[in-house]
Amino acid sequence: MPTIAWFYGIAIRMYVRDHPPPHVHAIYGEHEAFVAIETGEVIEGRLPAAAARLVKDWALARRQQLRDNWDLARAGEQPERIAGLDAD
């Protein structure tokens, strides 16, 4: 599962050929959550509140890039890197 972004200690990963709904995996320390691409909301798992806010802000700001990556991954291709919040 490639890491497509890294910011403030949060790894964002996307599995190739992962199951719907479109989502990313956010890992922060021992916490992991599935985060919906469309809303930035945690749909499974748990993140600390501050990390969840950062991931949501990041996902909403980069929604189209995430959609494009989801399409690549569902087709069996490697998703591309996306800049983290700290790259802005």
C-alpha distances in whole Angstrom, upper triangle without the diagonal:
4,7,9,12,14,17,20,17,15,11,10,6,6,5,7,10,10,13,16,17,15,13,10,10,12,12,16,17,17,17,14,15,14,15,17,17,21,22,20,21,19,19,18,18,19,19,22,25,24,21,21,23,21,18,20,22,19,18,22,22,19,19,20,17,15,17,16,13,13,15,13,10,13,14,12,11,9,10,12,12,15,17,18,21,22,22,25
4,6,9,11,15,18,16,14,10,9,6,6,7,8,12,12,16,18,18,16,14,11,10,12,12,15,17,18,18,15,16,15,16,17,16,20,22,19,21,20,20,19,19,20,20,23,24,24,20,20,22,20,17,19,21,18,17,20,20,17,18,18,15,13,16,15,11,12,15,12,10,13,15,12,11,7,7,9,9,11,14,15,18,19,19,22
4,6,7,11,14,12,10,6,6,4,7,9,11,15,14,17,19,19,16,13,10,9,10,10,13,15,16,16,13,14,14,14,16,15,19,20,17,19,18,19,19,18,19,17,20,22,20,17,17,19,17,14,17,18,15,14,18,18,15,16,17,14,13,16,15,12,13,16,14,12,16,17,15,14,10,9,9,8,9,11,11,15,16,16,19
4,7,10,14,13,11,8,6,5,7,10,12,15,14,17,18,18,15,12,9,10,10,12,14,17,19,18,15,15,14,14,15,13,17,18,16,18,18,19,19,19,20,18,21,22,20,17,17,18,15,13,15,16,12,12,15,15,12,13,14,11,9,13,12,9,11,14,12,11,15,16,15,13,10,7,6,4,6,8,9,13,14,13,16
4,7,10,10,8,6,5,7,10,13,15,18,17,20,20,20,16,14,10,11,10,11,12,15,18,16,15,15,15,14,15,14,17,18,15,17,17,19,19,19,19,16,18,19,17,14,15,16,12,10,13,13,10,11,14,13,11,13,15,12,11,14,14,12,14,17,16,15,18,20,19,17,13,11,9,6,5,6,6,9,10,10,13
4,7,7,6,5,6,9,12,15,18,21,20,22,23,22,19,16,12,12,10,10,10,13,15,15,14,15,15,15,17,16,20,19,16,18,18,20,20,19,18,15,16,18,15,12,14,15,11,10,14,14,11,12,16,15,14,16,18,15,14,18,18,16,17,21,19,18,21,23,22,20,17,14,13,9,9,8,6,8,9,10,13
4,5,5,7,8,12,15,19,21,24,23,25,25,24,21,18,14,14,11,11,10,13,16,15,15,15,17,15,18,17,20,19,16,18,17,20,21,19,18,14,15,16,13,10,12,13,9,9,13,12,9,12,15,14,14,16,19,16,16,19,20,18,20,23,22,21,24,26,25,23,20,17,16,12,10,8,5,6,6,8,11
4,6,9,11,14,18,21,24,27,25,27,27,26,23,20,17,15,12,11,9,11,15,14,15,16,18,17,20,19,22,21,17,18,18,21,21,19,17,13,13,14,11,9,12,12,9,10,13,13,11,14,17,16,16,19,22,20,19,23,24,21,23,26,26,25,27,30,29,27,23,21,19,16,14,12,8,8,7,10,12
4,7,10,13,17,19,23,25,23,26,26,25,23,19,16,14,10,9,6,8,11,11,12,14,17,16,20,20,23,22,18,19,18,21,20,17,15,12,12,14,12,9,12,14,11,11,15,15,13,16,19,18,18,20,23,21,19,23,24,21,23,26,25,24,27,29,27,26,22,20,19,16,15,14,10,11,10,13,16
4,6,10,13,16,20,22,20,22,22,21,19,15,12,10,7,6,5,8,11,10,10,11,13,13,16,16,19,18,14,15,14,17,16,15,13,10,11,13,11,7,10,12,9,8,12,13,11,12,16,16,16,17,20,18,16,20,21,18,19,23,22,20,23,26,24,23,20,18,17,14,13,12,9,10,11,13,16
4,6,10,13,16,19,17,19,20,20,17,14,10,8,6,5,7,9,11,11,9,11,12,12,15,15,19,18,15,16,15,17,16,15,14,12,14,16,14,11,12,14,12,10,13,14,12,13,16,17,15,17,19,16,14,18,19,16,16,20,19,17,20,22,21,20,16,14,14,12,11,12,9,12,13,14,17
4,7,10,13,16,14,16,17,16,14,10,7,6,5,7,9,12,14,12,10,10,10,10,12,12,15,16,12,14,13,15,15,14,14,12,15,16,15,12,12,14,11,9,11,13,10,10,14,14,12,13,16,13,11,14,15,12,13,16,16,14,17,19,18,17,14,11,12,10,9,11,9,12,13,14,17
4,7,10,13,11,14,15,15,12,9,6,5,6,8,11,14,15,13,10,11,10,10,12,12,16,17,14,15,14,15,15,14,15,15,18,19,19,15,15,17,15,12,14,16,13,12,16,17,14,14,16,13,11,14,14,11,11,14,14,11,14,16,15,14,11,9,11,10,11,13,12,15,17,17,20
4,7,9,8,11,12,12,10,8,5,6,9,11,15,17,18,16,13,12,10,10,12,11,15,16,14,16,15,15,15,15,17,17,20,21,21,18,17,19,17,14,15,17,15,13,16,17,14,14,15,12,9,11,12,8,8,11,10,8,10,13,11,11,9,7,10,10,11,14,14,17,20,20,21
4,6,5,9,11,13,11,9,8,8,12,13,17,19,19,17,14,13,11,13,14,13,17,19,17,18,17,16,15,16,18,19,22,24,24,21,20,22,21,17,19,21,18,16,19,21,18,17,17,15,12,13,14,10,9,11,10,7,9,11,9,10,9,9,12,13,15,18,18,21,23,23,25
4,6,9,12,13,12,11,11,12,15,17,21,23,23,21,18,17,14,16,16,15,18,21,20,21,20,19,18,20,22,23,26,28,28,24,23,25,24,20,21,23,21,18,21,22,19,18,18,15,13,13,13,10,8,10,8,4,6,8,6,7,7,8,11,14,16,19,20,23,25,25,27
4,7,9,12,11,11,12,13,17,19,23,25,24,23,19,18,15,16,16,15,18,20,20,21,20,18,18,20,23,24,27,29,29,26,24,26,26,22,22,25,22,19,22,23,20,19,18,17,14,13,13,11,9,9,9,5,4,7,6,8,10,11,14,17,19,22,23,26,28,28,29
4,7,9,8,9,9,11,14,16,20,22,22,20,16,14,11,13,13,13,16,18,17,18,16,15,14,16,19,20,24,25,26,23,21,24,23,19,20,23,20,17,20,22,19,17,18,17,13,13,14,12,9,10,11,7,7,10,9,12,12,12,15,17,18,22,22,24,27,27,28
4,6,7,9,11,12,16,18,22,24,23,20,17,14,11,13,12,13,15,17,17,17,15,13,13,16,19,21,24,25,27,24,21,24,24,20,20,23,21,18,20,23,20,18,19,18,15,14,15,14,10,12,13,10,8,12,12,15,15,15,18,20,21,24,24,26,29,29,30
3,5,7,11,13,16,19,22,25,24,21,17,15,11,12,10,11,12,14,15,15,14,11,13,16,19,20,24,24,26,23,20,22,23,19,18,21,20,17,18,21,19,16,17,17,14,12,14,13,10,11,14,12,9,13,14,16,17,16,19,21,21,24,24,25,28,29,29
4,6,10,12,15,18,21,24,24,20,17,14,10,10,7,8,9,11,12,12,12,9,11,15,17,19,22,22,24,21,18,20,21,17,16,19,18,15,16,19,17,14,15,16,13,11,14,13,10,12,15,13,11,15,16,18,18,16,19,20,20,23,22,24,27,27,28
4,7,10,13,17,20,23,23,20,16,13,9,9,6,6,8,10,11,12,12,11,12,15,17,18,22,22,22,20,17,19,19,15,14,17,15,12,13,16,14,11,12,12,9,8,11,10,7,9,12,10,10,13,14,15,15,13,15,17,16,19,19,21,24,24,25
4,7,10,13,16,19,19,16,13,10,6,5,4,5,8,10,9,10,9,9,10,12,14,15,18,18,19,16,14,16,15,12,12,14,13,10,12,15,13,11,12,12,8,9,12,10,8,11,13,11,11,15,16,16,15,13,15,15,14,17,16,18,21,22,22
4,6,10,13,16,16,14,10,8,6,5,7,7,11,12,9,11,10,10,11,12,13,13,16,17,17,14,12,15,14,10,11,14,12,9,12,14,12,11,13,12,8,10,12,10,9,12,13,11,12,16,15,15,14,11,13,13,12,14,14,16,18,19,20
4,6,10,13,13,10,7,6,5,6,9,10,14,14,11,12,10,10,10,9,11,11,14,16,16,13,12,14,14,10,12,15,13,11,15,17,15,14,17,15,12,14,16,13,12,16,16,13,15,18,17,17,15,13,15,14,14,16,14,16,19,20,21
4,7,10,11,8,6,5,6,7,10,11,15,14,11,11,9,11,10,9,9,8,11,13,13,9,9,12,10,7,10,13,11,11,14,16,15,15,18,16,13,16,18,15,15,19,19,16,18,21,20,20,17,15,16,14,14,15,12,14,16,18,19
4,6,7,6,4,7,9,10,14,15,19,18,14,14,12,14,12,10,9,8,11,13,13,9,10,13,12,10,13,15,14,14,17,19,18,18,21,19,17,19,21,18,18,22,21,19,21,24,22,22,19,17,18,16,16,16,14,15,16,18,21
4,6,5,6,9,12,13,16,18,21,19,16,15,13,16,14,11,10,7,8,11,11,7,9,12,11,10,14,15,14,15,19,20,19,20,23,22,19,22,24,21,21,25,25,22,24,27,26,25,22,20,20,18,17,17,14,15,15,18,20
4,5,8,11,15,16,20,21,24,23,19,19,16,18,16,13,11,9,10,13,13,10,13,16,15,14,17,19,18,19,22,23,23,24,27,25,23,26,27,24,24,28,27,25,27,30,28,27,24,23,23,21,20,20,17,18,18,21,23
4,7,10,14,16,20,22,25,23,20,19,16,17,15,11,10,9,10,14,15,12,14,17,17,16,19,21,20,21,24,25,25,25,28,27,24,27,28,25,25,28,28,25,27,30,28,28,25,24,25,23,23,23,20,21,21,24,26
4,7,11,13,16,19,21,20,16,15,12,14,11,8,6,6,8,11,12,10,10,14,14,13,15,18,18,18,21,22,22,22,26,24,21,24,26,23,22,26,26,23,25,28,27,27,24,23,24,22,21,21,19,19,20,23,25
4,7,10,13,15,18,17,14,13,10,11,9,6,6,6,10,12,14,11,10,14,14,12,14,17,16,15,19,21,20,20,23,21,18,21,23,20,19,22,23,20,21,25,23,23,21,20,21,19,19,20,17,18,20,22,24
4,6,10,12,15,14,11,10,6,7,6,4,5,6,10,12,13,10,9,12,13,10,12,15,15,13,16,19,18,17,20,20,16,18,21,18,17,20,21,18,19,23,22,23,21,19,20,19,18,20,17,18,20,22,24
4,7,9,12,12,9,8,6,6,5,6,8,10,13,14,16,13,11,14,14,11,11,15,14,12,14,17,16,15,18,17,13,15,18,15,13,17,18,16,16,20,20,20,19,17,18,18,17,19,17,18,21,23,24
4,6,9,8,6,5,4,6,7,9,10,10,13,13,14,12,9,11,12,8,8,11,11,8,11,14,13,12,15,15,11,13,16,14,13,16,18,16,17,20,20,20,19,16,18,17,16,17,15,16,19,21,21
4,6,6,5,6,6,6,9,12,13,13,16,16,17,15,12,13,14,10,9,12,12,8,10,13,12,10,13,13,10,10,14,13,11,14,17,15,15,19,20,20,19,16,18,18,16,18,17,17,21,22,22
4,6,6,8,10,10,13,15,16,16,19,18,18,16,13,14,14,10,9,11,10,6,7,10,9,6,9,10,7,7,11,10,9,12,14,13,14,17,18,18,17,14,15,15,13,15,15,16,19,20,20
4,6,8,11,11,14,17,18,18,20,19,20,18,15,15,15,12,10,12,12,8,7,11,10,7,9,11,9,8,12,13,11,14,16,16,16,19,21,21,20,17,18,18,16,18,17,18,21,22,21
4,5,9,10,13,16,16,16,18,16,17,15,12,12,13,11,8,10,11,8,7,11,11,9,12,14,12,12,15,16,14,17,20,19,19,22,24,24,23,20,20,20,18,19,17,17,21,22,21
4,7,9,12,13,13,12,14,13,13,12,9,9,10,7,4,7,8,5,6,10,10,9,12,13,11,12,16,15,14,17,19,19,19,23,23,23,22,18,19,18,15,16,14,14,18,19,19
4,6,9,11,11,11,13,11,13,12,8,9,11,9,6,10,11,9,10,13,14,12,16,17,14,15,19,18,16,20,22,20,21,24,25,25,24,21,22,21,19,19,17,17,20,22,22
4,6,7,7,8,11,11,13,11,7,10,12,9,8,12,13,11,13,16,16,15,18,19,15,17,20,19,17,20,22,20,20,24,24,25,23,21,22,21,19,20,18,18,21,23,23
4,7,9,11,14,14,16,14,11,14,15,13,12,15,16,13,15,18,18,16,19,20,16,17,20,19,16,19,22,19,19,23,23,24,23,21,23,22,21,23,21,21,24,26,26
4,7,10,13,14,17,15,12,15,17,14,14,18,18,16,18,21,20,19,22,22,18,19,22,20,18,21,22,20,20,23,23,24,23,21,23,23,22,24,22,22,25,27,28
4,7,11,12,15,13,11,15,16,13,14,18,18,17,19,22,21,20,24,23,20,21,24,22,20,23,24,21,22,26,25,26,24,22,24,23,23,24,21,22,24,26,27
4,7,9,11,10,8,12,13,12,13,16,17,16,18,21,21,21,24,24,20,22,25,23,21,25,26,24,24,28,27,28,26,24,25,24,22,23,20,20,22,25,26
4,6,8,6,6,9,10,9,11,14,14,14,17,19,19,20,23,22,20,22,25,23,22,25,26,24,25,29,28,28,25,23,24,22,20,20,17,17,19,22,23
4,6,5,6,9,10,11,12,14,15,16,18,20,21,22,25,25,22,25,27,25,25,29,29,27,29,32,31,31,28,26,26,24,22,22,18,17,18,22,23
4,6,5,6,9,10,10,12,14,15,16,18,20,20,24,24,22,24,27,26,25,29,30,28,29,33,33,32,30,27,27,25,22,22,18,16,18,21,22
4,5,5,6,9,10,11,12,14,16,17,19,20,23,23,21,24,26,25,25,29,29,28,30,33,33,32,29,26,26,23,20,19,15,13,15,18,18
4,5,5,6,9,10,11,12,14,15,16,18,21,20,18,21,24,22,22,26,26,25,26,30,29,28,25,23,22,20,18,16,13,12,13,16,17
4,5,5,6,9,10,10,12,14,15,16,19,19,17,19,22,21,20,24,25,23,25,28,28,27,25,22,22,20,18,17,14,13,15,18,18
4,5,5,6,9,10,11,12,14,15,19,19,17,20,22,21,21,25,26,25,26,30,30,29,26,23,23,21,18,17,14,12,14,17,16
4,5,5,6,9,10,11,12,14,17,17,15,19,21,20,20,24,24,23,25,28,28,27,24,21,20,18,15,13,10,8,10,13,13
4,6,5,6,9,10,10,12,15,14,12,15,18,16,17,20,21,20,22,25,25,24,21,18,17,15,13,12,9,9,12,14,14
4,5,5,6,8,10,10,14,14,12,15,18,17,17,20,21,21,22,25,26,25,23,19,19,17,14,14,12,11,14,16,16
4,6,5,6,9,10,13,14,13,15,18,18,18,21,22,22,24,27,27,26,24,20,19,17,14,13,10,8,12,14,12
4,6,5,6,8,12,11,10,13,15,15,16,19,20,19,21,24,24,23,20,17,15,13,10,9,7,6,10,11,11
4,5,5,6,9,9,7,10,13,12,13,16,17,17,18,21,22,20,19,15,14,13,10,11,10,10,13,14,14
4,5,5,9,10,9,11,14,14,14,17,19,19,20,23,24,23,21,18,17,16,13,13,12,11,15,16,14
4,6,8,9,10,12,14,14,16,18,19,20,22,24,25,23,21,17,16,15,11,11,10,9,13,13,11
4,6,5,6,9,10,11,12,14,15,16,18,20,21,19,18,14,12,11,8,9,9,10,13,13,12
4,6,5,6,9,10,10,12,14,15,16,18,20,19,17,14,13,13,11,12,13,13,17,16,16
4,5,5,6,9,10,11,12,14,15,17,19,17,16,13,12,13,11,13,14,16,19,18,17
4,5,5,6,9,10,11,12,14,15,17,15,13,10,9,9,7,10,12,14,17,15,15
4,5,5,6,9,10,10,12,14,15,14,12,9,9,10,8,11,12,14,17,17,17
4,5,5,6,9,10,11,12,14,14,13,10,11,13,12,15,16,18,21,20,20
4,5,5,6,9,10,11,13,11,11,8,9,11,11,14,16,19,22,20,20
4,5,5,6,8,10,11,9,8,5,6,9,9,13,15,18,20,19,20
4,5,5,6,9,10,10,10,7,10,12,12,16,17,20,22,22,23
4,6,5,6,9,9,10,9,11,14,15,18,20,22,25,24,25
4,6,5,7,5,7,6,9,12,14,17,19,22,25,23,25
4,5,5,5,6,6,9,12,14,18,19,22,25,24,25
4,5,7,9,9,13,16,17,21,22,25,28,27,28
4,6,9,10,13,17,18,22,24,27,30,28,30
4,7,9,13,16,18,22,24,27,29,28,30
4,6,9,13,15,19,21,25,26,25,27
4,7,10,13,16,18,22,23,22,24
4,7,9,13,15,18,20,19,21
4,6,10,13,16,18,16,18
4,7,9,13,14,12,15
4,6,10,12,10,11
4,7,8,6,8
4,5,5,7
4,5,6
4,5
4
